[in-house]
Amino acid sequence: MVSDFFQLTPLPGRTDLFYPDLEQNISKILPTALTLFGKKYPKNKVLLNSLNEKIGWQKIKESEITNIVFIVLDSLGLKQFNEYSQLMKAKFETNGLALSSVFPTITSTCIASLRFGEMPKVHGIVGQKIKFTEIDNIVDTLTLKTKTGNIDLHRAGVNVKNWVWCDFPMGNDPTISYTSLIESHIANSGLSHLVYKKPCSIGYASHIDSFAAAKRVLETPTSARRFLDIYIGSIDSVTHRYTTESQVLKDEVENIEFLLFKMLKRLNPKIAKQTAVIITADHGQENLTQEKTVTVTSEEEEELTALLKSRGRSGRVIHLYSKEGKHDELADWFVNKIGDKGVIITPKEYHKFMGKGANTQKIIERIGDVQVVLGENASIYFGHSGNYDPIFNLGLNATHGSLSKDELLVPLIVARVDDLLG
């Protein structure tokens, strides 16, 4: 299996939690892709050392590329890719790499890293539900709603783009035409206002619709080089409900790749000849089990008010913001509460998970000064059991955010259209 050859470093004393690989990392995919349009980056910002050895990348470099199709399959971890993909996996040896996601392995942070081509410490979207001192509130970066007051920040007229610490790499380049395809219910909403310079998403209603729209976009004449960004979120939804080990997930992966390949076969041959396809994922998922559930009772929540100023969350990671002078006591409280079901991370270790300089004050203000990172199959709930659907078991049965191999490792495929189909 491919994942057996990608060695992650385990956390001390753990066999289920690992440090992200900061070199072979999803944050380097976009800069690598843009080298095909003549962009220049330092060697440590791209994946060229690894890709130059791949036959598929060598074929891409043989002649001019004027179109890049960049597909993100939300939650398709490397293990599930190995088990369930057929068409894409057939090209992995010659056209693929195993990569590490970022910390935390949550959609907001990972998508921002893919869109900006930067690590979370650079772009600033360091979690899903994190604190923004700009408004002194926890904000869900997926929906752009506040924890206190449930205010929709976009509708309230708040300019959240000022909260991002870096620039969108294609925002000021007139030679690149950037288009995004995404599910209609999230197009140009929530996270989009953080990760795009301006609204540029076209909504789609189904996989057939998404790939039909992609074909039309690619075949529409333009004098610019075209970058087509396709986000597919259905694998994430299916995995949350049916786990990583289900026929349903296998069917979904096979359905997506079948429709993708069908569209590429129908693409205008002249367009196809100048098109590179890049396929990846933002993170994987970890299955949850009842015996690994941690429940913080309402009484314990009341007890925590003496220690805790705010609480955020990125799936299987809890972001804690301690009251003044209560940092150590808060960390100890959660050490005792979760036991061997996870670990506690504090700022002195942040650089190991996010890179050098990740323990600056502005990062600590956003992500908190205590991180609860859950281990294998573990979950944590505050004031309730987490059993959302006891009758049909259609609730949350797998999720992500933490640092298991299944959450961290993802595939990358790069190919010309004819090579991918061959």
C-alpha positions in Angstrom: 0.0 0.0 0.0 1.2 3.5 -0.9 0.8 4.8 2.7 3.3 2.2 3.9 6.0 4.1 2.1 5.2 7.5 3.4 6.6 7.7 6.9 5.1 10.1 9.3 6.7 10.7 12.7 4.6 9.6 15.6 4.0 11.9 18.6 6.0 10.8 21.7 4.4 7.8 23.4 1.7 7.4 20.7 1.1 5.0 17.9 -2.1 6.6 16.6 -1.1 10.3 16.3 1.5 11.8 14.0 3.2 15.1 13.1 2.2 16.6 9.8 5.0 16.4 7.2 5.8 20.0 6.5 7.7 19.3 3.3 5.6 16.8 1.4 2.5 18.9 2.1 -0.7 20.0 0.4 0.2 23.6 0.8 2.7 23.2 -2.0 0.3 21.9 -4.6 -0.9 25.3 -5.9 2.6 26.8 -6.4 3.7 23.6 -8.1 0.7 23.8 -10.5 1.4 27.5 -11.3 4.9 26.6 -12.4 3.1 25.2 -15.5 2.0 28.8 -16.2 5.6 30.1 -15.9 5.4 31.2 -12.2 8.6 31.0 -10.2 8.9 29.9 -6.6 11.7 28.9 -4.2 12.4 25.2 -4.2 11.1 24.7 -0.7 7.6 26.0 -1.8 7.0 23.4 -4.5 6.9 19.6 -5.0 9.2 19.6 -8.1 11.9 17.5 -6.5 9.5 14.6 -6.1 7.4 15.2 -9.2 10.3 15.5 -11.6 10.9 11.8 -11.1 7.4 11.0 -12.2 6.7 10.0 -15.8 3.4 11.8 -15.7 4.9 15.1 -14.7 7.6 14.7 -17.4 4.8 14.3 -20.0 3.1 17.5 -18.7 6.3 19.4 -19.2 6.8 18.2 -22.8 4.6 21.0 -24.3 2.7 24.0 -23.4 -0.2 23.9 -20.9 -2.9 26.5 -21.2 -5.5 24.9 -18.9 -5.2 23.5 -15.4 -8.1 21.6 -13.9 -7.6 21.5 -10.2 -9.9 19.0 -8.5 -10.3 18.7 -4.7 -12.1 15.6 -3.4 -12.9 16.6 0.2 -12.1 13.8 2.6 -10.6 11.3 0.2 -7.8 10.0 2.4 -4.9 8.0 0.9 -6.1 4.8 2.5 -9.6 5.1 1.0 -8.1 6.2 -2.4 -6.0 3.0 -2.4 -9.1 0.8 -1.5 -11.8 2.4 -3.5 -10.4 4.2 -6.6 -9.9 2.3 -9.8 -9.4 4.7 -12.7 -7.4 7.3 -10.8 -5.3 4.7 -8.8 -4.2 3.1 -12.0 -2.1 6.2 -12.7 -0.7 6.6 -9.2 2.7 4.9 -9.6 3.6 7.0 -12.6 1.6 10.2 -11.9 1.1 10.3 -8.1 2.5 11.3 -4.8 1.4 10.7 -1.2 1.2 14.0 0.7 0.5 15.2 4.2 -2.4 17.5 5.1 -2.0 20.4 7.5 -2.9 20.8 11.2 -5.7 20.8 12.0 -7.1 18.5 9.3 -10.3 20.5 9.0 -11.9 21.7 5.8 -11.5 25.5 6.5 -7.8 25.3 7.2 -7.0 22.7 4.5 -9.0 24.4 1.7 -7.3 27.7 2.6 -3.9 26.1 2.4 -4.9 24.7 -1.1 -6.3 28.0 -2.3 -3.4 30.2 -1.1 -0.6 27.7 -1.5 0.5 28.5 2.0 0.6 26.9 5.5 -2.0 27.9 8.0 0.5 30.0 10.0 0.8 32.2 6.9 -2.8 32.5 5.7 -4.3 32.7 9.2 -7.2 30.3 8.8 -5.8 28.1 11.6 -9.0 26.2 12.4 -12.7 26.1 11.7 -14.3 27.6 14.9 -11.5 30.0 16.1 -11.3 33.3 17.7 -10.9 36.5 15.8 -9.7 39.4 18.0 -11.0 41.7 15.3 -14.5 41.2 16.7 -13.6 39.4 20.0 -15.7 36.3 19.1 -15.4 32.7 18.0 -16.3 32.5 14.3 -17.1 29.4 12.3 -15.0 30.0 9.2 -17.1 27.6 7.1 -20.3 29.6 7.6 -18.9 33.0 8.7 -21.3 33.0 11.7 -20.3 34.0 15.2 -20.6 31.7 18.2 -22.0 34.4 20.3 -25.1 35.9 18.7 -25.0 33.6 15.6 -24.4 36.7 13.4 -23.9 36.1 9.7 -20.8 38.3 9.2 -21.1 38.7 5.4 -24.7 39.8 5.6 -23.7 42.2 8.4 -21.2 43.8 6.1 -18.0 42.8 7.8 -15.0 42.8 5.5 -13.4 39.5 6.5 -10.8 39.6 3.8 -8.8 41.8 6.2 -8.5 38.8 8.5 -6.5 36.8 6.0 -2.7 37.3 6.3 -1.6 36.6 2.7 -2.7 37.4 -0.8 -4.6 35.1 -3.2 -1.8 34.1 -5.7 -3.9 34.6 -8.9 -5.8 37.7 -7.7 -3.9 40.3 -9.6 -2.7 38.3 -12.7 -4.7 39.3 -15.8 -3.0 36.5 -17.8 -4.9 33.8 -15.7 -8.6 33.3 -15.9 -9.7 31.7 -12.6 -13.1 29.9 -12.3 -14.4 27.8 -9.4 -17.1 25.1 -9.5 -18.6 24.2 -6.2 -21.9 22.8 -4.8 -24.7 25.4 -5.3 -25.6 25.5 -1.6 -22.2 26.8 -0.6 -21.2 28.8 -3.7 -20.0 32.3 -2.9 -20.9 32.0 0.7 -19.1 31.4 4.0 -15.5 30.3 3.6 -15.5 31.6 0.0 -15.3 35.2 1.3 -12.0 34.3 3.0 -10.3 32.2 0.4 -11.2 34.1 -2.8 -10.2 37.6 -3.8 -13.7 38.1 -5.2 -16.8 35.9 -5.7 -16.0 33.7 -8.6 -17.8 30.4 -8.0 -20.3 28.8 -10.2 -22.7 26.5 -8.4 -23.6 23.0 -9.6 -26.4 20.6 -8.6 -24.9 17.2 -9.1 -21.7 15.4 -10.3 -23.0 15.3 -13.8 -23.7 19.0 -13.7 -20.3 19.8 -12.3 -18.4 18.0 -15.0 -20.7 19.2 -17.8 -20.1 22.7 -16.5 -16.3 22.1 -16.4 -16.4 21.0 -20.0 -18.3 24.1 -21.0 -15.9 26.4 -19.1 -12.8 24.7 -20.7 -14.3 24.9 -24.2 -15.2 28.6 -23.9 -12.7 30.7 -25.9 -10.3 32.9 -23.9 -7.0 34.6 -24.6 -5.9 33.9 -21.0 -4.5 30.8 -19.5 -7.3 29.1 -17.6 -7.3 27.7 -14.1 -10.5 25.7 -13.3 -11.0 24.9 -9.6 -13.5 22.1 -8.9 -14.5 21.3 -5.3 -16.4 18.1 -4.6 -17.8 17.7 -1.1 -19.9 14.5 -1.3 -17.2 12.1 -0.2 -16.9 14.1 3.0 -20.7 13.9 3.7 -20.8 10.2 2.8 -17.9 9.3 5.1 -19.2 11.3 8.0 -22.4 9.2 7.9 -21.3 5.7 6.7 -17.6 5.7 7.8 -14.4 5.2 5.8 -15.2 1.4 5.5 -18.4 1.3 3.5 -19.7 0.2 0.2 -21.5 3.5 0.0 -18.1 5.4 0.0 -16.7 3.0 -2.6 -19.7 3.6 -4.8 -19.3 7.4 -4.5 -15.6 7.4 -5.4 -16.2 5.1 -8.4 -19.2 7.3 -9.5 -17.1 10.5 -9.4 -14.1 9.1 -11.2 -16.3 7.5 -13.9 -18.1 10.8 -14.6 -14.8 12.7 -14.6 -13.2 10.4 -17.1 -16.3 10.4 -19.2 -16.2 14.2 -19.4 -12.5 14.2 -20.3 -13.0 11.7 -23.1 -15.6 14.1 -24.6 -13.5 17.2 -24.2 -12.5 19.0 -27.5 -9.2 17.2 -28.5 -7.4 20.5 -29.1 -8.4 21.8 -25.6 -7.5 18.4 -24.0 -4.1 18.4 -25.6 -3.2 21.6 -23.6 -4.9 20.7 -20.4 -3.3 19.3 -17.2 -5.4 17.7 -14.5 -4.5 17.8 -10.9 -6.5 15.7 -8.4 -6.0 15.8 -4.6 -7.8 15.9 -1.3 -7.7 18.2 1.7 -7.7 15.5 4.4 -9.1 12.1 5.3 -11.3 10.9 8.1 -11.2 8.8 11.3 -13.9 6.4 12.3 -15.5 7.0 15.7 -16.4 4.4 18.3 -18.7 4.7 21.3 -16.1 3.4 23.8 -13.7 6.2 22.8 -16.3 8.9 23.4 -15.4 11.6 26.0 -18.4 13.6 27.4 -17.9 16.8 29.3 -21.1 17.1 31.4 -23.1 20.3 31.9 -21.8 20.4 35.5 -18.2 20.1 34.2 -18.8 22.9 31.7 -19.9 25.1 34.6 -16.7 24.1 36.4 -14.6 25.1 33.4 -16.0 28.7 33.4 -13.5 29.6 36.0 -10.6 28.5 33.7 -11.9 29.1 30.2 -12.5 32.3 28.4 -13.6 30.8 25.0 -13.8 27.4 23.3 -13.4 26.7 19.6 -13.3 23.6 17.6 -11.9 21.9 14.5 -13.6 18.5 14.5 -11.5 16.2 16.6 -9.4 19.2 17.9 -10.7 21.5 20.6 -9.2 25.0 20.7 -9.1 26.4 24.3 -8.6 30.0 25.3 -7.6 30.2 29.0 -8.4 32.9 31.4 -5.4 34.9 32.6 -3.2 32.8 34.9 -5.3 29.7 34.3 -3.3 28.1 31.4 -1.6 25.3 33.3 -4.7 24.5 35.3 -6.8 24.3 32.2 -4.3 22.1 30.4 -4.2 19.8 33.4 -8.0 19.6 33.6 -8.2 18.2 30.1 -5.2 15.9 30.5 -7.1 14.2 33.4 -10.4 14.3 31.4 -9.3 12.7 28.2 -6.7 10.3 29.6 -5.2 8.1 26.9 -7.8 9.1 24.4 -5.7 12.0 23.1 -3.0 14.6 23.9 -2.7 18.2 25.0 -0.6 20.6 22.9 0.5 24.0 24.1 2.2 26.9 22.3 5.8 25.8 23.0 5.1 22.8 20.6 3.1 24.6 17.9 6.1 24.8 15.6 6.2 21.0 15.4 2.7 21.0 13.9 2.5 24.2 11.9 6.1 25.2 11.2 8.7 27.6 12.5 7.2 30.7 14.0 3.8 29.2 14.8 3.9 30.2 18.4 3.6 33.9 17.7 1.0 35.9 19.7 -1.3 36.4 16.7 -1.5 32.7 16.1 -2.1 31.9 19.8 -4.8 34.5 19.9 -6.6 32.8 17.0 -6.1 29.1 17.7 -5.9 29.3 21.5 -3.2 28.4 24.1 -4.4 24.8 24.7 -5.2 22.2 22.0 -7.1 19.0 22.8 -6.0 16.6 20.1 -8.0 13.3 20.0 -6.5 9.9 19.3 -7.7 6.8 17.5 -11.5 6.6 17.1 -12.0 9.2 19.8 -14.6 12.0 20.0 -15.5 14.6 22.6 -18.9 16.3 23.3 -19.9 19.1 25.6 -23.2 18.8 27.4 -24.5 16.0 25.3 -23.7 12.4 24.3 -23.0 13.0 20.6 -25.5 10.3 19.6 -27.4 12.4 17.0 -29.5 9.6 15.5 -29.9 6.6 17.9 -32.6 5.0 15.7 -31.1 4.8 12.2 -27.4 5.5 13.0 -27.2 8.2 10.3 -25.4 10.7 12.5 -21.7 11.4 12.8 -19.8 8.1 12.6 -16.5 9.5 11.2 -14.8 12.9 11.2 -11.5 14.6 11.1 -9.4 17.5 12.4 -6.8 15.5 14.3 -3.6 13.8 13.5 -4.2 10.1 12.7 -2.7 8.7 9.5 -6.1 8.4 8.0 -6.7 12.1 8.5 -3.3 13.3 7.5 -2.4 11.3 4.4 -3.9 12.2 1.0 -3.2 11.4 -2.7 -2.0 13.7 -5.4 -2.4 12.8 -9.1 -1.0 15.0 -11.9 -1.5 14.2 -15.6 -2.2 15.5 -19.1 -5.7 14.5 -20.2 -4.6 11.9 -22.7 -2.1 10.4 -20.2 -4.8 10.2 -17.5 -7.2 8.4 -19.9 -4.5 6.2 -21.4 
